[in-house]
Amino acid sequence: MSKTIAVLLFDGVEELDAIGPFEVLAGWTRMFPDDGWRTTTVGLRGPEPVRCAHGLVVTPETSFDAAGRIDLLVYPGGRGARELMNDEPHLDWVRKQAAQIELMSSVCTGALVLAAAGLLHDRPATTHWGALERLAALDPTIEVRADDRYVDDGDIVTAAGISAGIDMALHLVARLGGEDQARRVRRFLQYDPAPPV
């Protein structure tokens, strides 16, 4: 039976925080089905359209409940994540998921939600450079790693901003499927950052 990777989608999600890791992870699961993983998107309100932070409208494939067992959850950031970090029923939901999920990851300000839920207590973590102080203020026990693009602390992996989320996803492919698969996925996606400015 295959294991499931779910990328969470919600109103105000930063487009590339979700789509970047999805592209990497879905690329891996399509290219290497024998590794035994599949990738999906889940919506907090089920398969209803979500308006992302910059206006892109996407529809999650399924609801979290209908997705079945989730083994790896990707929690993206964005304006919507900053709103959800103050939503106590949502934080309870996040805690429940963490208790039954094998591996939880965040991109950008998704880490603020994990911190607000108490999941980063006494752990190393990172987030977008503009939210590092807020992450530290949420829980002073967090070892904030400002210079790390991603931080793998076993069952929780956090990443900095957009491109770091792609790096984290490639790290997860290497961790779960092997470095050769990760290199081949990176090559297929032609992910060779060379910013012009």
C-alpha positions as CSV (number, residue, x, y, z in Angstrom):
1,M,0.0,0.0,0.0
2,S,1.4,3.4,-1.0
3,K,2.2,6.2,1.5
4,T,0.6,9.6,1.0
5,I,2.1,13.0,0.8
6,A,-0.5,15.8,1.2
7,V,0.2,19.5,0.5
8,L,-2.3,21.6,2.5
9,L,-4.1,24.4,0.6
10,F,-6.1,27.2,2.3
11,D,-7.2,30.8,1.5
12,G,-4.2,33.1,1.4
13,V,-1.6,30.3,0.9
14,E,1.6,31.6,-0.8
15,E,1.4,30.1,-4.3
16,L,5.0,28.8,-4.6
17,D,5.2,27.7,-1.0
18,A,2.6,25.0,-1.9
19,I,3.2,24.5,-5.7
20,G,7.0,24.4,-5.5
21,P,7.2,21.4,-3.1
22,F,4.2,19.8,-4.8
23,E,6.0,19.9,-8.2
24,V,9.0,18.2,-6.7
25,L,7.2,15.6,-4.6
26,A,4.6,14.8,-7.3
27,G,7.4,14.6,-9.9
28,W,9.1,12.0,-7.7
29,T,6.0,10.0,-7.0
30,R,5.2,9.9,-10.8
31,M,8.7,9.2,-11.9
32,F,9.4,6.5,-9.2
33,P,6.0,4.8,-8.4
34,D,7.9,1.7,-7.1
35,D,9.1,3.9,-4.2
36,G,5.6,3.5,-2.9
37,W,4.4,7.1,-2.4
38,R,1.7,9.2,-3.9
39,T,1.1,13.0,-3.8
40,T,-2.1,14.9,-3.4
41,T,-3.5,18.3,-2.3
42,V,-5.9,18.7,0.6
43,G,-8.1,21.6,1.5
44,L,-9.3,22.7,4.9
45,R,-12.8,23.0,3.4
46,G,-12.4,20.0,1.1
47,P,-12.2,20.2,-2.7
48,E,-13.5,23.8,-2.8
49,P,-11.6,26.5,-4.7
50,V,-8.9,28.3,-2.7
51,R,-7.8,31.9,-3.5
52,C,-4.0,32.0,-2.9
53,A,-2.0,35.0,-1.6
54,H,-1.5,36.6,-5.0
55,G,-4.9,35.8,-6.5
56,L,-4.3,32.4,-8.1
57,V,-7.4,30.2,-7.6
58,V,-6.7,26.4,-7.2
59,T,-8.9,23.5,-6.2
60,P,-7.5,20.9,-3.8
61,E,-8.0,17.4,-4.9
62,T,-9.7,16.2,-1.7
63,S,-10.5,16.9,1.9
64,F,-8.1,15.9,4.6
65,D,-10.6,13.3,6.0
66,A,-11.2,11.8,2.5
67,A,-7.5,11.6,1.7
68,G,-7.1,8.6,4.0
69,R,-3.9,8.1,6.0
70,I,-1.4,11.0,5.5
71,D,2.2,10.1,6.1
72,L,3.8,13.4,5.1
73,L,2.1,16.8,5.4
74,V,3.5,19.9,3.8
75,Y,2.2,23.1,5.6
76,P,2.9,26.1,3.3
77,G,3.0,29.7,4.5
78,G,1.5,33.0,3.3
79,R,-1.0,35.5,4.6
80,G,-3.5,32.8,5.3
81,A,-1.0,30.9,7.5
82,R,-0.4,34.0,9.6
83,E,-4.2,34.2,10.1
84,L,-4.5,30.5,11.0
85,M,-1.8,30.7,13.7
86,N,-4.4,32.6,15.8
87,D,-7.2,30.2,15.2
88,E,-7.3,27.9,18.2
89,P,-9.6,25.2,16.6
90,H,-7.2,25.1,13.7
91,L,-4.2,24.7,16.0
92,D,-6.0,21.8,17.8
93,W,-6.5,20.2,14.3
94,V,-2.7,20.7,13.6
95,R,-1.8,19.1,16.9
96,K,-4.1,16.1,16.1
97,Q,-2.5,15.7,12.7
98,A,1.0,15.8,14.2
99,A,0.1,13.1,16.6
100,Q,-0.7,10.6,13.8
101,I,1.4,11.8,10.9
102,E,4.8,10.2,10.3
103,L,6.4,13.4,9.0
104,M,5.3,17.1,9.1
105,S,7.0,19.9,7.1
106,S,6.5,23.6,6.7
107,V,7.5,26.2,4.2
108,C,8.0,29.9,5.1
109,T,5.5,31.1,7.7
110,G,3.9,27.7,7.9
111,A,6.4,27.3,10.7
112,L,4.6,30.0,12.7
113,V,1.5,27.8,12.7
114,L,3.5,24.8,13.9
115,A,5.1,27.0,16.6
116,A,1.8,28.4,17.7
117,A,0.5,24.8,18.0
118,G,3.5,24.0,20.3
119,L,5.1,21.5,17.8
120,L,8.4,23.3,17.7
121,H,9.0,23.5,21.4
122,D,12.7,22.8,22.2
123,R,13.4,22.1,18.5
124,P,15.6,23.8,15.9
125,A,13.6,25.4,13.1
126,T,13.6,28.1,10.4
127,T,11.2,30.2,8.5
128,H,11.1,33.2,6.1
129,W,13.8,35.8,7.1
130,G,11.1,38.4,7.7
131,A,9.4,36.1,10.3
132,L,12.4,34.9,12.3
133,E,11.8,37.2,15.2
134,R,8.2,36.3,15.3
135,L,9.0,32.6,15.4
136,A,11.4,33.2,18.3
137,A,8.7,35.3,20.1
138,L,6.1,32.6,19.8
139,D,8.3,30.1,21.7
140,P,11.6,31.2,23.1
141,T,12.7,27.5,23.4
142,I,12.9,27.2,19.6
143,E,16.5,27.2,18.3
144,V,15.9,29.6,15.4
145,R,18.3,28.8,12.6
146,A,18.3,32.0,10.6
147,D,21.0,30.9,8.1
148,D,19.6,27.5,7.3
149,R,17.5,27.0,4.2
150,Y,15.8,24.1,5.8
151,V,16.1,22.2,9.1
152,D,15.5,18.5,9.4
153,D,14.7,17.5,13.0
154,G,13.4,14.0,12.4
155,D,9.6,14.1,12.3
156,I,9.4,17.8,11.6
157,V,11.2,19.6,8.8
158,T,10.9,23.4,8.4
159,A,12.1,25.5,5.4
160,A,12.7,29.2,4.9
161,G,11.0,31.0,2.0
162,I,9.8,29.9,-1.4
163,S,12.9,28.5,-3.1
164,A,14.0,26.9,0.2
165,G,10.7,25.0,0.2
166,I,11.8,23.5,-3.2
167,D,15.2,22.6,-1.7
168,M,13.5,21.0,1.3
169,A,11.3,19.0,-1.0
170,L,14.3,17.7,-2.8
171,H,15.9,16.9,0.6
172,L,12.7,14.9,1.4
173,V,12.9,13.0,-1.8
174,A,16.6,12.1,-1.0
175,R,15.6,11.1,2.5
176,L,12.6,9.0,1.5
177,G,13.6,7.7,-1.9
178,G,17.3,8.2,-2.3
179,E,19.8,10.7,-3.5
180,D,19.7,9.3,-7.1
181,Q,16.0,9.9,-7.3
182,A,16.4,13.4,-5.9
183,R,19.1,14.2,-8.5
184,R,16.9,12.9,-11.3
185,V,13.9,14.8,-10.2
186,R,15.9,18.0,-9.9
187,R,17.3,17.4,-13.4
188,F,13.9,16.6,-14.9
189,L,12.5,19.9,-13.4
190,Q,15.6,21.7,-14.5
191,Y,15.9,23.2,-11.1
192,D,19.3,24.9,-11.4
193,P,18.9,28.3,-9.6
194,A,20.9,31.0,-11.3
195,P,19.2,34.3,-10.4
196,P,19.8,37.1,-12.9
197,V,20.0,39.8,-10.2
